[in-house]
Amino acid sequence: MEPCRIFLSGGKRKRQRRPADVTKLLRSDSSDSSEPNKLNLEVTEGSLIGDMEEALQVMREVRALGVRFSIDDFGRGFSSLSYLQQMPVQTLKIDRRFLEHVPERTGEAMLAKSIIAMGHALGLEVVAEGVERHEQWQFLSAEGCDQAQGFLVGRPKIRRASCRERV
């Protein structure tokens, strides 16, 4: 079974479930055939602004159920490295804005290289977002980037109904 990805955005919290609701849902669904280890919750740095301690606690509870976390669009938000160290995340996704002109622009290339190295030093998988050209992926791959997302890899797929029905 392919992993189901759920996106949580702080900007839409009034209309979406709060992270604590996700924890309740996963716990109540545990007798079902659901497999929390197949879920990857992607959170942006901006969605964590506010009560960081509460967010970290909820993330730890959800992680204890087997759910994986990714920091999406890394570098676009406040990028608190001290919080990054405390978060129960497994994946760091580099925001596409840092990669648009890689490897041509030295500054962007050095930032990408540094983020990849930092992610690996923290024991995280590193994913590059918005990869559209072979030259980009060649550079990122040579620097140790684990995966790429973008039109070079494939077009976005329509979400499966089962993912939407669960949350």
C-alpha positions as CSV (number, residue, x, y, z in Angstrom):
1,M,0.0,0.0,0.0
2,E,1.3,3.4,-1.0
3,P,1.7,5.9,1.9
4,C,-1.1,8.4,2.5
5,R,0.2,12.0,2.9
6,I,-1.8,14.5,4.9
7,F,-0.9,18.2,4.8
8,L,-1.4,20.4,7.9
9,S,-1.3,24.1,7.4
10,G,-1.4,26.6,10.2
11,G,-3.1,29.1,7.9
12,K,-6.1,26.9,7.5
13,R,-6.5,25.6,11.0
14,K,-9.9,27.1,11.4
15,R,-11.2,24.9,8.6
16,Q,-9.0,21.8,9.1
17,R,-8.5,19.4,12.0
18,R,-6.1,20.5,14.7
19,P,-3.1,18.2,15.2
20,A,-4.6,17.0,18.5
21,D,-7.7,15.9,16.5
22,V,-5.4,13.9,14.3
23,T,-4.0,12.1,17.4
24,K,-7.5,11.2,18.5
25,L,-8.4,10.0,15.1
26,L,-5.4,7.8,14.8
27,R,-5.9,6.3,18.3
28,S,-9.6,5.6,17.7
29,D,-8.8,4.0,14.3
30,S,-6.1,1.7,15.8
31,S,-8.5,-1.3,15.9
32,D,-9.2,-0.8,12.3
33,S,-6.9,-2.0,9.5
34,S,-5.2,1.4,9.3
35,E,-1.4,1.5,9.5
36,P,-0.2,4.8,11.0
37,N,3.4,3.9,9.8
38,K,2.1,4.5,6.3
39,L,1.2,8.1,7.1
40,N,3.6,11.0,6.5
41,L,2.4,14.3,8.0
42,E,4.0,17.2,6.3
43,V,4.2,20.4,8.4
44,T,5.6,23.7,7.4
45,E,7.7,25.8,9.7
46,G,5.0,28.5,9.7
47,S,2.3,26.1,10.9
48,L,4.3,25.6,14.0
49,I,4.5,29.2,15.0
50,G,2.5,29.9,18.1
51,D,2.7,27.5,20.9
52,M,5.7,25.5,19.9
53,E,5.8,23.4,23.1
54,E,2.2,22.2,22.4
55,A,3.1,21.5,18.8
56,L,6.1,19.5,19.8
57,Q,4.1,17.5,22.4
58,V,1.4,16.7,19.8
59,M,4.0,15.7,17.2
60,R,5.7,13.4,19.8
61,E,2.3,11.7,20.6
62,V,1.5,11.2,16.9
63,R,5.1,10.0,16.2
64,A,4.7,7.4,19.0
65,L,1.8,6.0,17.1
66,G,4.2,5.3,14.2
67,V,3.4,8.3,12.0
68,R,6.3,9.9,10.2
69,F,6.8,13.7,9.9
70,S,8.4,15.9,7.2
71,I,9.3,19.5,7.5
72,D,8.0,20.9,4.2
73,D,9.3,24.0,2.5
74,F,12.4,24.2,4.8
75,G,13.9,27.7,4.7
76,R,10.7,29.6,3.9
77,G,9.6,30.0,7.5
78,F,11.5,30.9,10.6
79,S,13.9,28.0,10.4
80,S,14.7,27.7,14.0
81,L,17.5,25.2,14.1
82,S,17.1,24.6,17.9
83,Y,13.5,23.5,17.3
84,L,14.5,21.4,14.3
85,Q,16.7,19.4,16.6
86,Q,13.8,18.8,19.0
87,M,11.1,17.9,16.5
88,P,10.4,14.2,15.9
89,V,10.8,14.5,12.2
90,Q,12.4,12.1,9.7
91,T,12.5,14.1,6.5
92,L,13.6,17.6,5.6
93,K,12.2,19.0,2.4
94,I,14.2,21.9,0.8
95,D,12.0,24.6,-0.5
96,R,12.1,25.0,-4.2
97,R,13.0,28.7,-4.0
98,F,16.5,27.6,-2.9
99,L,16.9,25.3,-5.9
100,E,15.5,27.2,-8.9
101,H,18.9,28.2,-10.2
102,V,21.0,25.3,-8.9
103,P,23.8,24.7,-9.9
104,E,24.3,27.9,-11.9
105,R,24.1,30.4,-9.0
106,T,26.9,29.7,-6.6
107,G,24.9,31.1,-3.6
108,E,22.0,28.9,-4.1
109,A,24.2,25.9,-4.7
110,M,26.1,26.5,-1.5
111,L,22.8,26.9,0.5
112,A,21.5,23.6,-1.0
113,K,24.7,21.9,-0.2
114,S,24.7,23.2,3.4
115,I,21.0,22.2,4.0
116,I,21.7,18.7,2.7
117,A,24.7,18.3,4.9
118,M,22.9,19.7,8.0
119,G,19.9,17.4,7.4
120,H,22.1,14.3,7.1
121,A,24.1,15.4,10.2
122,L,20.7,15.4,12.1
123,G,19.9,12.0,10.8
124,L,17.2,13.2,8.4
125,E,16.3,12.1,4.9
126,V,16.6,15.1,2.6
127,V,14.2,15.8,-0.3
128,A,14.6,18.5,-2.9
129,E,11.3,20.2,-4.0
130,G,10.7,21.6,-7.4
131,V,13.3,19.8,-9.3
132,E,12.6,20.3,-13.0
133,R,16.0,20.0,-14.8
134,H,18.6,17.2,-15.1
135,E,21.4,19.6,-14.1
136,Q,19.6,20.4,-10.8
137,W,19.2,16.7,-9.9
138,Q,22.8,15.8,-11.0
139,F,24.1,18.5,-8.6
140,L,21.8,17.7,-5.7
141,S,22.4,13.9,-6.1
142,A,26.1,14.4,-6.1
143,E,25.8,16.4,-2.9
144,G,23.9,13.5,-1.3
145,C,20.3,14.6,-1.6
146,D,18.1,11.5,-1.0
147,Q,15.1,12.2,-3.2
148,A,13.6,14.7,-5.6
149,Q,10.1,16.0,-6.1
150,G,9.1,18.0,-9.2
151,F,8.2,17.8,-12.8
152,L,11.5,16.0,-13.6
153,V,10.3,13.1,-11.6
154,G,6.6,13.3,-12.5
155,R,3.4,15.3,-12.5
156,P,1.3,15.5,-9.3
157,K,-1.2,12.6,-8.9
158,I,-4.8,12.9,-7.8
159,R,-5.2,12.0,-4.2
160,R,-6.8,8.6,-3.5
161,A,-10.3,8.9,-2.0
162,S,-9.3,6.6,0.9
163,C,-6.8,9.3,2.2
164,R,-9.5,12.0,2.1
165,E,-12.1,9.8,3.8
166,R,-9.8,8.9,6.8
167,V,-9.1,12.5,7.9
